[in-house]
Amino acid sequence: MKEEMTVLELHNVSFSYNETANVHNLNVNIEKGDFRAIIGSNGAGKSTFSKLCNGLLQPSEGDVFVLGENTRRKKVSDLAKHIGFLFQNPDRQICCNTVEEEIAFSLKNNGFEKSEIEKKVQATIKEFGFDPKVEPYNMSRGQRQRLCLACLIALDPEILILDEPTTGLDYRECMEIMGRIQKLNEKGTTVIMVCHDMEVVLDFAKSVIVMNRGEILAQGKTRELLSDKELLQKARLLQPQIAATCSLLGDEYKDIFTVDEMVNKIKELKKAVE
């Protein structure tokens, strides 16, 4: 039997700013290799949660443990060697004049040797098909997001935290970004993703945390929680489109989330009456 390893723990964590509570009493265990989405409406505390996970914010109460280490006792720079963080806006991460320099900068900051940096830069440029000399701010938003993700992949982090990674991307760009993240997860990287897009959550997340007004309402497997209409209403969220449509068609279509599942169910019901 495969032994699970906890890589991230939040014990009774609260965070407040200017006497206004942002998150309250968070208790979470995330195992190695999970792909967990944090969902909730605006103001639910999702981004605060993600920043507590990598030490950008320190709890007002409680403790956060990353790979067994309390974030109160670790520098953010030390945590960054284990955790990659992809901001919603790529322009908050880019700081160099060329793609080549940008990838090298992230590696240098994490203590890689010069020879290893050169190898990783070239390998990353080849993998993503970048022009090494192009200026990042001459790239499209989607390309800049790809560059930020490429910098994180080059670091090979044990945990990857994503804050709304698909915002502002078209469908093709979204699928490419999420496809690369999924491959990382399949190789063992633990992924924590703040996401407002329920279709993306359904397609990629293995489990979810549902938040509302700074509190965790529920944690569990993705399809189970996205089937709970009462829970989603409480969190001010909508079901994925196919699931919402099927819920209007009666109990026979319960727990259907994809077009293929819907078509198979129609065929099954048709065959039953023939």
N, C-alpha and C positions, 0 to 999 in steps of 0.2 A: 504494500500500500504506500502511495506517495505521501511523504510527510510535508505538510504545509508550513511555510515560513512567513511570519508576520513582518511586513516591511514598514508599515505605517500604523501608528496607534494614536488616538486622541482620547484622553481620559478626562472627563468632566471639564471640557475646555469652554471657556467663555472669553469674549473679547469685546471691550467697550472703548469708545472714543468720544471724548468730550461729554462724558456722563450719558451718552446715548448707547444702549446695548446693541451690538451688531449681530453677535451670535451667542447662543446660550447653551450650556450643558451638552456639548457635543461629545458623543462616545462612538468611536469608529475603530474597527480593525480591518486593515486591508492586507490581503495575502499576496505573496510574490506571484506574478503572472496574471493578476486580475486586470480587467479593463472596466473601471468603474466610472459611471457618469454621475455628475452632481447636477440635479435638475431642480427648477423652481422659477417662479416669476421674478421680475425685477425687484431688488431689495430683499430677496430671500436670504442672502448671506453667502452665496456661492463663491464669489471672488474672494471674500474674506476668508472662507474656508480654505481655498487653494493657497492663499498667501501664508496662512498659518502652517500649512504642510511643509513649506520649504524655508521657514524661518524669516521670511520678509516681515511678518508680524509675529509678535510674541503674545501668548495668552495673558489676559488679565487674571484669569483663574485657570487651574488645571495644567496639564502637561501634554506636549506633543513629542512622540518618539519616532525617529527616523532610523531604521535599521538598528533599533535598540538604544540609540543615543538621544538624550533629551535635547531639544532644540534650544532650550535656555542656556545650555552649556557649550553650544557649538556656534562658531561663526558662520554667517551665511555663505562665505566663500568656501568653507569646508563642506557644508551641506551641498553646495553646487557641484562638487565632485561626484555626487551620487544621484542628484536630482536635476533633471533638465526642466526648464520652465518656458513655455511658449506663450507669450502675451497675445491678447486679442488683437492689438495693433502692432504690426511688425516694426513700425517706425520707432517704437520704444526700445527696440533691441539693437538696431543697426547703427553702427558708429564709425565704420571705416569707408574708405574711398573706392575700394574695388571688392568684388566678390571674393577673390583670392585672399585679400587681407582680412576680410570679415571672418572667413572660416578659420584662418590661422590665429586670429585674435582670440577666439573662444578657446582654442586648444592651448594657446600660450597662457591664458589666464588660469587654466586648470592644471598647469605644471607639466605639460608634455615636453619631452626632449625635442630639440630642433629637428633631428633626423626623422622622428616620428611625426612631427607636425607636417613636414614636407610630404611624407607618404600619405597621410590622412587627407591633406588638402587636395592632392592630385586625385586620390581615389574618390573623394566626395564630388569634386567637379565633374569627373567622368560619369559617376552614377547619376547625377542630376542633369547632366548636359549643359552646365553653365558655361558662359564665356568668362574666363577668370579675370579679365581686365575691365569688364563692364562696371559702371558705377551703379550701386544698388538703387539710388533714387531715380535712375533712368529706367528702372524696371517697373512693370505693372505691380499693383498691390498683391495680386496672387503670386507673382514671381518673388516678391520680397518675402511673403509668408513662406514660400518654398525654401528660400535662402535661410531664414531663421530656423526652420525645421532641419535643414541640412547641417547647420552648425551644431544643433543638438545631437543629431544622429552620429556625427563625427566623434562626439564625446562618449558615445555608447553608455548612456546613463542607466542606472538600475531602475530608476523611477522617472517617469515623464509626466509632468503636469501641464495640461493644456487649458487655457482660458479662452473659451469660445473660438476654437481654431478655424472654423469655417465662415465666420462673419465676413461679409463683403466679397465672398468668392462665388464664381458661377459654378454650375453643376460639375463640369469637367474638372475644374481646379479643386473643388471640394472632394471629389472622389479620388483624385490623385493624392492629395494630402492625407485623407483618411486611410487610403490603401497602404501608404507607406507606414503610417502609424500602426495599422493592424499587423503588418509584417514584423515590426519591432516587437509588438506584443506576443506574436507567435513564437518569437525567438527567446522570450522570457522577460522582456521589459514590462514592468508594472505601469499601467496607464491610468491616470486620474484626469477626467475630462469634464470641465464645466461646459454645459451645452444647452442652448435654448431650442435646438432643432430636434423634435421628437423622432423624426425619420432617421436622422443620423444616430441618435441614441439607440433606437431599435436595431439598426443595421450593424452596429459595431460594439456596443457596450454589453458586457456579460452580466453586470449588476448595476444597480442604481442606488443613489441616496436622494430622497425627496425632501426638499427644504421649503420652509415657508416662514417668513418673518423671523429669521435667525435661528429657527429650531429645526431639528430633523424630525420629520413626520413618519418616515418609514425607510427601511433599507432592505434590499432583497434582489432576487433575480429580475432581470429587465422585463421579460414578458409578463411575469406575474404582477408586477407593480403597474405596468402600463395597461393592464386589464382592469385595474381597480378604478372605476369611474368616480366613485365617491372620494377616494384619496386624491385623485388628480384635480377634482373640483375644489377640494380644500386647499390644495397647493396652487390653485388658479392656473392650471395647465390643461392643454387639450391633448386628447389621444392622437396617435399617428392617424393619418387620413383614412387608410384602408380599415383600420380597427374601428374608427368612429363611424364609418359608413356601414360596416357589418353589424355594429351594435344596434343599428336602426332596423335591421332585417329580421330580428328575432333570435331566439336562443340557439337555433340551428347554426348560426354564424358566430357564436361566441368564441372568443380567443383566436380569431383569424386576423393576421397582421399583414399579409402580403397578397399580391395579385395572384400568385401561383396557388396559394392556399385557398383563396376565394374561388378560383376556377375549379380546383379539385373538389371543393365542397359542393359547388353547383352541379358538377358531373355526378357526384355521389348521390345527391338528392334526386336528380333526374332519373338516374338508374333505378332508384328505389321505388319510383312510381310507375315505371314502365312495365 
